Amino acid sequence: MSPIHLLLAIIVTLIWGINFTFIAWSLESFPPLMLSAMRFFFTAIPLVLFIKPPKFNRTLLTYAVGTFVLQYAFVFTAMHLGASAGLTALLLQLQIFITVLLAYFMLGESVNRMQMVGMVIGVLGLAVIAANLGGDMPLLGFICILIAATGWSFGNIASKQISKQAAAANATPSHSVNATSLQSPRATALSAPLSALSLVVWGGLIACVILTITSLIFETAAWQVATFTQASMKSWLSLGFIVYMSTLIGFGLWAFLLSENTASKVVPFALLVPVFGMATSVLLTGEVVTWWKLLAMGLILSGLVLANLKRSHFARKANATFN
């Protein structure tokens, strides 16, 4: 990677790490489901008016529900229940292990010995957190984050399938010239981020509808003018960071990096997200660092490194959606 690409990768992971603290600040004024719905409303509007939608099918619905609805609804709920920003950022990365397992059972992808060792080490880190539940990681919050990680993993599998479907749709008969061979490398590189952004914007619109309906059912009392007029400026600004910095700018830069570099060079940088998440939570919210948090982080990150040794080779560009 060039120095500028290296710097951009670090900036994106820093944005995504800080994002968990901004989520905590947004939750001071808005309930979790409403906040999730608002996030994807502003993510989708007005970009849906300018970006061509992907083909709507069951796979796209699975992607939207898994990556956006389940992941963010349960992450926001976990933090609303008291889960700290740092531990949430760390636990959510378990989606990598779950994705590897789902890819094995659903897509027939192989799991090597190093990945298995990595998953065992990651489970040990999970056990350390489970043994210290309470305080800034309540039991219900812990369960919500595991559900969120599972939802994100199903979204990852769906995004892989969407990529395969798109490739098959663009394929031509064997006796014809492949259309992609007529495109310049620069045109191909530029189409990848646009395609991935289309998934985020239109998938976000689907998520917004589902989350709004769900919030209206379970958070009925919050849907009043006072909720919006009495929300603090800090919460509104935090929502702006979540939408524009974390979702649109962060994702756009990540997609650009993936279009300019191999996935094996870019994807491992995602391991910095929980590190930045924990560090910024300590600095900005006063989260206390304990020995067991450091031990859990060391175990989970070590396991993720081992799991990514294989996974980075088949990671897909559309699979790069983060908080």
C-alpha beads as a LAMMPS data file, in Angstrom:
LAMMPS data file: protein, C-alpha beads

323 atoms
322 bonds

1 atom types
1 bond types

-500.0 500.0 xlo xhi
-500.0 500.0 ylo yhi
-500.0 500.0 zlo zhi

Masses

1 110.0

Atoms # bond

1 1 1 0.000 0.000 0.000
2 1 1 1.134 3.540 -0.720
3 1 1 1.724 5.870 2.253
4 1 1 -1.472 7.818 1.494
5 1 1 -3.533 4.614 1.342
6 1 1 -1.957 3.464 4.596
7 1 1 -2.917 6.772 6.217
8 1 1 -6.489 6.553 4.867
9 1 1 -6.880 3.009 6.233
10 1 1 -5.835 4.169 9.700
11 1 1 -8.154 7.206 9.506
12 1 1 -11.149 5.019 8.555
13 1 1 -10.577 2.572 11.406
14 1 1 -10.142 5.518 13.791
15 1 1 -13.487 6.929 12.610
16 1 1 -15.169 3.569 13.135
17 1 1 -13.585 3.174 16.570
18 1 1 -14.649 6.659 17.706
19 1 1 -18.123 5.959 16.310
20 1 1 -19.041 3.792 19.313
21 1 1 -18.573 6.746 21.645
22 1 1 -20.761 8.922 19.415
23 1 1 -23.418 6.206 19.525
24 1 1 -23.364 6.401 23.324
25 1 1 -23.834 10.179 23.165
26 1 1 -26.709 9.891 20.665
27 1 1 -28.465 7.429 22.951
28 1 1 -28.611 10.113 25.651
29 1 1 -31.516 11.704 23.704
30 1 1 -32.940 9.003 21.437
31 1 1 -34.109 5.430 22.144
32 1 1 -32.119 2.718 20.300
33 1 1 -34.605 1.654 17.613
34 1 1 -35.517 5.242 16.761
35 1 1 -31.822 6.152 16.579
36 1 1 -31.185 3.209 14.236
37 1 1 -34.082 4.257 11.999
38 1 1 -32.846 7.863 11.905
39 1 1 -29.350 6.716 11.046
40 1 1 -30.507 4.903 7.940
41 1 1 -33.042 7.544 6.965
42 1 1 -30.276 10.137 6.679
43 1 1 -27.948 7.565 5.105
44 1 1 -30.444 6.807 2.336
45 1 1 -31.987 10.258 1.799
46 1 1 -31.299 11.920 -0.610
47 1 1 -28.728 9.527 -2.140
48 1 1 -31.425 7.062 -3.255
49 1 1 -32.468 9.720 -5.771
50 1 1 -29.068 9.619 -7.478
51 1 1 -27.701 6.089 -7.047
52 1 1 -29.002 3.221 -9.158
53 1 1 -30.605 0.531 -6.966
54 1 1 -29.215 -3.018 -6.921
55 1 1 -31.467 -5.857 -8.016
56 1 1 -34.045 -6.432 -5.278
57 1 1 -34.313 -10.060 -4.203
58 1 1 -34.234 -12.205 -1.081
59 1 1 -30.450 -11.909 -0.853
60 1 1 -30.583 -8.104 -0.738
61 1 1 -33.297 -8.303 1.926
62 1 1 -31.134 -10.675 3.969
63 1 1 -28.203 -8.284 3.620
64 1 1 -30.273 -5.293 4.779
65 1 1 -31.880 -7.154 7.688
66 1 1 -28.653 -8.817 8.866
67 1 1 -26.101 -6.056 8.352
68 1 1 -28.291 -3.094 9.217
69 1 1 -31.444 -4.041 11.128
70 1 1 -30.160 -6.786 13.433
71 1 1 -26.637 -5.449 13.833
72 1 1 -27.437 -1.852 14.668
73 1 1 -30.740 -2.358 16.468
74 1 1 -29.091 -4.772 18.891
75 1 1 -25.809 -2.843 19.201
76 1 1 -27.711 0.341 20.023
77 1 1 -29.956 -1.579 22.423
78 1 1 -26.938 -3.144 24.148
79 1 1 -25.363 0.272 24.684
80 1 1 -28.722 1.658 25.815
81 1 1 -28.758 -1.107 28.445
82 1 1 -25.332 -0.070 29.706
83 1 1 -22.730 -1.868 27.560
84 1 1 -19.640 0.316 27.291
85 1 1 -18.445 1.639 23.937
86 1 1 -15.066 -0.083 24.229
87 1 1 -16.370 -3.554 25.045
88 1 1 -19.098 -3.249 22.402
89 1 1 -16.504 -2.419 19.741
90 1 1 -14.458 -5.435 20.817
91 1 1 -17.271 -7.987 21.096
92 1 1 -18.797 -7.009 17.765
93 1 1 -15.664 -8.199 15.971
94 1 1 -16.709 -11.762 16.830
95 1 1 -18.679 -11.502 13.596
96 1 1 -15.496 -12.534 11.800
97 1 1 -15.493 -15.930 13.540
98 1 1 -19.213 -16.392 12.940
99 1 1 -18.818 -15.420 9.279
100 1 1 -16.097 -18.040 8.824
101 1 1 -18.387 -20.715 10.293
102 1 1 -21.379 -19.613 8.203
103 1 1 -19.240 -19.588 5.063
104 1 1 -18.214 -23.163 5.868
105 1 1 -21.758 -24.455 6.370
106 1 1 -23.621 -22.298 3.829
107 1 1 -21.072 -21.700 1.056
108 1 1 -18.846 -24.738 1.436
109 1 1 -15.722 -22.640 2.018
110 1 1 -12.874 -24.415 3.762
111 1 1 -11.706 -23.692 7.301
112 1 1 -8.017 -24.298 7.889
113 1 1 -6.311 -25.324 11.086
114 1 1 -5.034 -21.816 11.817
115 1 1 -8.570 -20.420 11.634
116 1 1 -9.810 -23.109 14.016
117 1 1 -7.064 -22.211 16.499
118 1 1 -7.973 -18.541 16.108
119 1 1 -11.646 -19.249 16.855
120 1 1 -10.744 -21.221 19.983
121 1 1 -8.576 -18.333 21.212
122 1 1 -11.379 -15.896 20.427
123 1 1 -13.857 -17.990 22.415
124 1 1 -11.470 -17.846 25.371
125 1 1 -11.570 -14.051 25.152
126 1 1 -15.365 -14.226 25.019
127 1 1 -15.323 -16.425 28.119
128 1 1 -13.218 -13.843 29.977
129 1 1 -15.866 -11.184 29.295
130 1 1 -18.697 -13.594 30.179
131 1 1 -17.009 -14.312 33.518
132 1 1 -16.982 -10.594 34.345
133 1 1 -20.513 -9.579 33.343
134 1 1 -22.049 -6.658 35.172
135 1 1 -21.182 -2.984 35.378
136 1 1 -20.326 -1.817 31.864
137 1 1 -21.333 -5.139 30.271
138 1 1 -24.733 -6.344 31.577
139 1 1 -25.945 -9.814 30.666
140 1 1 -28.707 -8.559 28.349
141 1 1 -26.243 -6.230 26.649
142 1 1 -23.835 -9.132 26.166
143 1 1 -26.587 -11.221 24.544
144 1 1 -27.657 -8.302 22.325
145 1 1 -24.118 -7.834 20.994
146 1 1 -23.839 -11.545 20.183
147 1 1 -27.123 -11.301 18.260
148 1 1 -25.805 -8.203 16.475
149 1 1 -22.588 -9.996 15.501
150 1 1 -24.610 -12.951 14.201
151 1 1 -26.852 -10.628 12.174
152 1 1 -23.820 -8.900 10.663
153 1 1 -22.372 -12.307 9.770
154 1 1 -25.510 -13.317 7.862
155 1 1 -25.270 -9.961 6.102
156 1 1 -21.678 -10.776 5.170
157 1 1 -22.755 -14.052 3.603
158 1 1 -25.540 -12.280 1.732
159 1 1 -23.100 -9.692 0.394
160 1 1 -20.888 -12.483 -0.909
161 1 1 -23.884 -13.979 -2.698
162 1 1 -24.840 -10.574 -4.115
163 1 1 -21.319 -10.207 -5.513
164 1 1 -21.555 -13.630 -7.150
165 1 1 -24.987 -12.830 -8.578
166 1 1 -23.690 -9.558 -9.996
167 1 1 -20.720 -11.319 -11.566
168 1 1 -22.996 -13.952 -13.109
169 1 1 -25.344 -11.278 -14.457
170 1 1 -22.449 -9.469 -16.139
171 1 1 -21.026 -12.631 -17.627
172 1 1 -21.419 -13.257 -21.338
173 1 1 -21.579 -16.578 -23.258
174 1 1 -18.259 -18.332 -23.579
175 1 1 -18.019 -17.609 -27.325
176 1 1 -18.434 -13.872 -26.727
177 1 1 -15.939 -11.339 -25.501
178 1 1 -16.245 -10.781 -21.774
179 1 1 -17.690 -7.311 -21.221
180 1 1 -15.396 -6.599 -18.279
181 1 1 -12.362 -7.157 -20.517
182 1 1 -13.448 -4.123 -22.540
183 1 1 -13.409 -1.873 -19.506
184 1 1 -10.324 0.045 -18.485
185 1 1 -8.793 -0.902 -15.121
186 1 1 -9.672 2.575 -13.849
187 1 1 -13.329 2.161 -14.846
188 1 1 -13.479 -1.213 -13.113
189 1 1 -11.911 0.245 -9.983
190 1 1 -14.404 3.091 -9.891
191 1 1 -17.411 0.810 -10.379
192 1 1 -16.631 -1.268 -7.279
193 1 1 -17.081 1.499 -4.689
194 1 1 -20.212 2.735 -6.466
195 1 1 -21.714 -0.756 -6.435
196 1 1 -20.865 -1.192 -2.756
197 1 1 -22.265 2.254 -1.907
198 1 1 -25.484 1.297 -3.710
199 1 1 -25.859 -1.632 -1.312
200 1 1 -25.403 0.632 1.700
201 1 1 -27.794 3.339 0.505
202 1 1 -30.592 1.086 -0.739
203 1 1 -30.069 -1.494 1.976
204 1 1 -30.245 1.409 4.431
205 1 1 -33.591 2.477 2.959
206 1 1 -35.003 -1.020 3.516
207 1 1 -33.611 -1.010 7.066
208 1 1 -35.096 2.431 7.745
209 1 1 -38.603 1.204 6.900
210 1 1 -38.283 -1.917 9.075
211 1 1 -36.687 -0.071 11.993
212 1 1 -39.210 2.774 11.896
213 1 1 -42.138 0.341 12.056
214 1 1 -40.439 -1.599 14.866
215 1 1 -39.727 1.586 16.814
216 1 1 -43.311 2.789 16.408
217 1 1 -44.457 -0.489 17.960
218 1 1 -41.977 -0.790 20.840
219 1 1 -41.054 2.858 21.438
220 1 1 -44.439 4.487 20.826
221 1 1 -44.078 7.042 23.618
222 1 1 -40.828 8.369 22.114
223 1 1 -42.491 9.418 18.855
224 1 1 -43.481 12.902 19.849
225 1 1 -42.211 16.340 18.912
226 1 1 -40.612 16.839 22.339
227 1 1 -38.164 13.977 21.694
228 1 1 -36.659 15.887 18.782
229 1 1 -36.924 19.428 20.142
230 1 1 -35.478 18.532 23.545
231 1 1 -32.633 16.381 22.186
232 1 1 -29.271 17.853 23.102
233 1 1 -26.984 19.403 20.504
234 1 1 -24.392 16.787 21.444
235 1 1 -26.798 14.005 20.473
236 1 1 -27.688 15.665 17.151
237 1 1 -24.027 16.239 16.293
238 1 1 -23.236 12.652 17.289
239 1 1 -25.985 11.414 14.959
240 1 1 -24.425 13.496 12.194
241 1 1 -21.056 11.844 12.836
242 1 1 -22.646 8.376 12.753
243 1 1 -24.406 9.059 9.439
244 1 1 -21.918 11.097 7.459
245 1 1 -18.502 10.305 8.920
246 1 1 -18.902 6.671 9.940
247 1 1 -21.388 5.417 7.350
248 1 1 -20.908 7.465 4.176
249 1 1 -17.366 8.869 4.355
250 1 1 -15.909 5.916 6.269
251 1 1 -17.513 3.348 4.022
252 1 1 -16.706 5.324 0.881
253 1 1 -13.012 5.535 1.773
254 1 1 -12.938 1.847 2.690
255 1 1 -14.509 0.891 -0.644
256 1 1 -11.976 3.128 -2.424
257 1 1 -9.095 1.398 -0.649
258 1 1 -10.462 -2.001 -1.601
259 1 1 -10.744 -0.893 -5.220
260 1 1 -7.114 0.259 -5.291
261 1 1 -5.507 -2.540 -3.238
262 1 1 -5.943 -6.251 -2.679
263 1 1 -8.366 -7.197 0.098
264 1 1 -5.568 -9.017 1.941
265 1 1 -3.792 -5.680 2.405
266 1 1 -6.849 -3.686 3.494
267 1 1 -9.087 -5.990 5.560
268 1 1 -6.582 -6.631 8.411
269 1 1 -6.713 -2.911 9.276
270 1 1 -10.232 -3.555 10.621
271 1 1 -8.513 -5.126 13.632
272 1 1 -7.657 -1.589 14.738
273 1 1 -11.358 -0.715 15.208
274 1 1 -11.756 -2.279 18.697
275 1 1 -8.384 -0.854 19.739
276 1 1 -9.436 2.671 18.762
277 1 1 -12.902 2.002 20.165
278 1 1 -11.572 1.084 23.589
279 1 1 -8.993 3.891 23.635
280 1 1 -11.461 6.636 22.678
281 1 1 -14.063 5.320 25.129
282 1 1 -11.488 5.572 27.910
283 1 1 -10.483 9.098 26.878
284 1 1 -13.935 10.522 26.074
285 1 1 -16.342 8.680 28.378
286 1 1 -14.103 7.663 31.263
287 1 1 -14.436 3.909 30.707
288 1 1 -12.198 2.076 33.151
289 1 1 -9.602 -0.319 31.746
290 1 1 -9.261 -3.459 33.868
291 1 1 -6.931 -6.419 33.613
292 1 1 -9.675 -8.683 32.300
293 1 1 -10.587 -6.224 29.532
294 1 1 -6.968 -6.168 28.381
295 1 1 -6.800 -9.965 28.561
296 1 1 -10.042 -10.343 26.597
297 1 1 -8.858 -7.852 23.985
298 1 1 -5.530 -9.641 23.621
299 1 1 -7.201 -13.025 23.177
300 1 1 -9.896 -11.865 20.756
301 1 1 -7.517 -9.789 18.622
302 1 1 -5.010 -12.647 18.501
303 1 1 -7.761 -14.977 17.381
304 1 1 -8.913 -12.479 14.758
305 1 1 -5.400 -12.185 13.345
306 1 1 -5.219 -15.949 12.907
307 1 1 -8.728 -16.097 11.423
308 1 1 -7.876 -13.343 8.944
309 1 1 -4.830 -15.148 7.617
310 1 1 -7.175 -17.179 5.440
311 1 1 -10.251 -14.998 5.362
312 1 1 -8.493 -11.971 3.901
313 1 1 -7.934 -13.856 0.665
314 1 1 -11.636 -14.272 -0.091
315 1 1 -12.986 -11.119 1.518
316 1 1 -15.320 -9.279 -0.865
317 1 1 -15.610 -5.542 -1.397
318 1 1 -19.325 -5.502 -0.658
319 1 1 -18.556 -7.201 2.654
320 1 1 -16.809 -4.129 4.025
321 1 1 -19.753 -2.373 5.785
322 1 1 -18.891 -1.278 9.388
323 1 1 -20.520 1.116 12.593

Bonds

1 1 1 2
2 1 2 3
3 1 3 4
4 1 4 5
5 1 5 6
6 1 6 7
7 1 7 8
8 1 8 9
9 1 9 10
10 1 10 11
11 1 11 12
12 1 12 13
13 1 13 14
14 1 14 15
15 1 15 16
16 1 16 17
17 1 17 18
18 1 18 19
19 1 19 20
20 1 20 21
21 1 21 22
22 1 22 23
23 1 23 24
24 1 24 25
25 1 25 26
26 1 26 27
27 1 27 28
28 1 28 29
29 1 29 30
30 1 30 31
31 1 31 32
32 1 32 33
33 1 33 34
34 1 34 35
35 1 35 36
36 1 36 37
37 1 37 38
38 1 38 39
39 1 39 40
40 1 40 41
41 1 41 42
42 1 42 43
43 1 43 44
44 1 44 45
45 1 45 46
46 1 46 47
47 1 47 48
48 1 48 49
49 1 49 50
50 1 50 51
51 1 51 52
52 1 52 53
53 1 53 54
54 1 54 55
55 1 55 56
56 1 56 57
57 1 57 58
58 1 58 59
59 1 59 60
60 1 60 61
61 1 61 62
62 1 62 63
63 1 63 64
64 1 64 65
65 1 65 66
66 1 66 67
67 1 67 68
68 1 68 69
69 1 69 70
70 1 70 71
71 1 71 72
72 1 72 73
73 1 73 74
74 1 74 75
75 1 75 76
76 1 76 77
77 1 77 78
78 1 78 79
79 1 79 80
80 1 80 81
81 1 81 82
82 1 82 83
83 1 83 84
84 1 84 85
85 1 85 86
86 1 86 87
87 1 87 88
88 1 88 89
89 1 89 90
90 1 90 91
91 1 91 92
92 1 92 93
93 1 93 94
94 1 94 95
95 1 95 96
96 1 96 97
97 1 97 98
98 1 98 99
99 1 99 100
100 1 100 101
101 1 101 102
102 1 102 103
103 1 103 104
104 1 104 105
105 1 105 106
106 1 106 107
107 1 107 108
108 1 108 109
109 1 109 110
110 1 110 111
111 1 111 112
112 1 112 113
113 1 113 114
114 1 114 115
115 1 115 116
116 1 116 117
117 1 117 118
118 1 118 119
119 1 119 120
120 1 120 121
121 1 121 122
122 1 122 123
123 1 123 124
124 1 124 125
125 1 125 126
126 1 126 127
127 1 127 128
128 1 128 129
129 1 129 130
130 1 130 131
131 1 131 132
132 1 132 133
133 1 133 134
134 1 134 135
135 1 135 136
136 1 136 137
137 1 137 138
138 1 138 139
139 1 139 140
140 1 140 141
141 1 141 142
142 1 142 143
143 1 143 144
144 1 144 145
145 1 145 146
146 1 146 147
147 1 147 148
148 1 148 149
149 1 149 150
150 1 150 151
151 1 151 152
152 1 152 153
153 1 153 154
154 1 154 155
155 1 155 156
156 1 156 157
157 1 157 158
158 1 158 159
159 1 159 160
160 1 160 161
161 1 161 162
162 1 162 163
163 1 163 164
164 1 164 165
165 1 165 166
166 1 166 167
167 1 167 168
168 1 168 169
169 1 169 170
170 1 170 171
171 1 171 172
172 1 172 173
173 1 173 174
174 1 174 175
175 1 175 176
176 1 176 177
177 1 177 178
178 1 178 179
179 1 179 180
180 1 180 181
181 1 181 182
182 1 182 183
183 1 183 184
184 1 184 185
185 1 185 186
186 1 186 187
187 1 187 188
188 1 188 189
189 1 189 190
190 1 190 191
191 1 191 192
192 1 192 193
193 1 193 194
194 1 194 195
195 1 195 196
196 1 196 197
197 1 197 198
198 1 198 199
199 1 199 200
200 1 200 201
201 1 201 202
202 1 202 203
203 1 203 204
204 1 204 205
205 1 205 206
206 1 206 207
207 1 207 208
208 1 208 209
209 1 209 210
210 1 210 211
211 1 211 212
212 1 212 213
213 1 213 214
214 1 214 215
215 1 215 216
216 1 216 217
217 1 217 218
218 1 218 219
219 1 219 220
220 1 220 221
221 1 221 222
222 1 222 223
223 1 223 224
224 1 224 225
225 1 225 226
226 1 226 227
227 1 227 228
228 1 228 229
229 1 229 230
230 1 230 231
231 1 231 232
232 1 232 233
233 1 233 234
234 1 234 235
235 1 235 236
236 1 236 237
237 1 237 238
238 1 238 239
239 1 239 240
240 1 240 241
241 1 241 242
242 1 242 243
243 1 243 244
244 1 244 245
245 1 245 246
246 1 246 247
247 1 247 248
248 1 248 249
249 1 249 250
250 1 250 251
251 1 251 252
252 1 252 253
253 1 253 254
254 1 254 255
255 1 255 256
256 1 256 257
257 1 257 258
258 1 258 259
259 1 259 260
260 1 260 261
261 1 261 262
262 1 262 263
263 1 263 264
264 1 264 265
265 1 265 266
266 1 266 267
267 1 267 268
268 1 268 269
269 1 269 270
270 1 270 271
271 1 271 272
272 1 272 273
273 1 273 274
274 1 274 275
275 1 275 276
276 1 276 277
277 1 277 278
278 1 278 279
279 1 279 280
280 1 280 281
281 1 281 282
282 1 282 283
283 1 283 284
284 1 284 285
285 1 285 286
286 1 286 287
287 1 287 288
288 1 288 289
289 1 289 290
290 1 290 291
291 1 291 292
292 1 292 293
293 1 293 294
294 1 294 295
295 1 295 296
296 1 296 297
297 1 297 298
298 1 298 299
299 1 299 300
300 1 300 301
301 1 301 302
302 1 302 303
303 1 303 304
304 1 304 305
305 1 305 306
306 1 306 307
307 1 307 308
308 1 308 309
309 1 309 310
310 1 310 311
311 1 311 312
312 1 312 313
313 1 313 314
314 1 314 315
315 1 315 316
316 1 316 317
317 1 317 318
318 1 318 319
319 1 319 320
320 1 320 321
321 1 321 322
322 1 322 323
